[in-house]
Amino acid sequence: MNYFGSVGCGNLATILRSEADSLGDCIQPRCDDGASESGCFTEITANLTSYTVKMRAMYPDSKGCASAFIFSKYSFRDAYPLPSGINKGTTHVPAVLNWNSSYCGEG
């Protein structure tokens, strides 16, 4: 139910379960002079307990600042899943949290 998204200009954003276990990535479009930042997204198909993100510039003139996040596509009405209004300064994005409520172990 969640997607991995990233905003910035010309970076490869990768979400990892561990240092070597990539769950997906996306490449932000290259921004032309005077253009605002743009973004990319990919669906997450794995269950996560934690994750890390790596960013890598894809072009020599890529701008260094970028942001990455997990978000729920169901929280937005747009046909294009990357939410509008998201930028490098965004601090909160809706996501879906599920857990297994049938665990009956000790404690």
Sequence and secondary structure as in RCSB ss.txt:
>XXXX:A:sequence
MNYFGSVGCGNLATILRSEADSLGDCIQPRCDDGASESGCFTEITANLTSYTVKMRAMYPDSKGCASAFIFSKYS
FRDAYPLPSGINKGTTHVPAVLNWNSSYCGEG
>XXXX:A:secstr
 EEEEEEESSEEEEEESSSS EEEEEE     TT   EEEEEE  S  S  EEEEEE STT  S EEEEEEEGGG
   SSSS TT  TT           TT     
